């Protein structure tokens, strides 16, 4: 899978965004599997849960929801991944963090401009889990600076019209999906 993604990108995929057109796709498992595919002997990949409205990676990694990305954004400091990540299966996980507020308050063009490069400095590869495109533009914001953008679909559950709409949204931002991930859960 990793080789296919990097061939499609024509370069090493240091930053991968997995997004879905709607909430019919359980993306936490897909991001976890991407983490397994991108493991190597040099540096563990960092899995970041940017879906603050429906977080899920913390459950896979057996982490608390907080502290996480939201608290880290609130502090606006250099990332100290030690207290907010778990090293498991040879990769790091940054949970979404607790938030009762609008995620766009924390995940916006300004914050992504400083925290995405800061996280890239902490790991050889960063794999982002984003909210569904029909619920939040966060995936588009992150995809704009990613090496690879993967569209997650669930056969029999994700409607083609939703996929087409998601592709149009990405195209309006000048982004083309690198590939598609079929999620069978």
Residue, then its C-alpha position, 0 to 999 in steps of 0.5 A: x500500500x505504501x509503495x502504491x501511494x508513493x508511486x502515485x505521489x511521485x515522491x515519498x509520502x511524508x504527510x498523508x490525509x485520510x478523509x471521507x465524504x460523509x460519516x458512513x466510513x469508520x476512518x479510525x481503523x483505516x488510519x490505524x492500518x495506514x500506520x501499520x503500512x507506513x512503519x519502518x525501521x527509521x522513525x515511527x509514523x505519527x497518527x493524528x486524530x483531527x476529528x474532534x467531534x467524533x474522535x476514535x484513534x485514542x480508543x485504538x491506542x488505548x489512550x485517554x481522549x485528553x490531553x491531545x491535539x485540542x489542548x496542544x493547539x490551545x497552548x500554541x507551543x512547540x509540540x511535546x509529544x511525550x505526554x500526549x502520545x502513546x507508542x504502540x505497534x511502533x507508531x505514535x498516536x496524538x488523540x483529538x483531545x476534549x472539546x465542547x466548542x466548534x472544532x474550527x475554532x482550533x483547526x483553521x488556516x492559521x493554526x494549521x499553518x504552524x502546527x502541521x509543520x511542527x508535527x512534521x518535524x516530530x516524525x518522519x511521517x504523519x497520517x491525519x484522520x479528519x472529520x467527514x467532508x460533509x461536516x467540516x472543511x478541516x480535511x480540505x485545509x489539511x489536504x492542501x499541504x499533504x503529500x498524499x490525500x486518500x478518500x475513504x469509502x465504505x462499499x454499500x454505505x457510501x453513496x456515489x453522489x457523496x464521493x462526487x461532491x467530495x471530489x468537487x470540494x477538493x477540486x475547488x481547492x486545487x486538490x486531487x485525491x491520490x487514491x481511494x481506501x475501501x473500508x470494510x468494517 
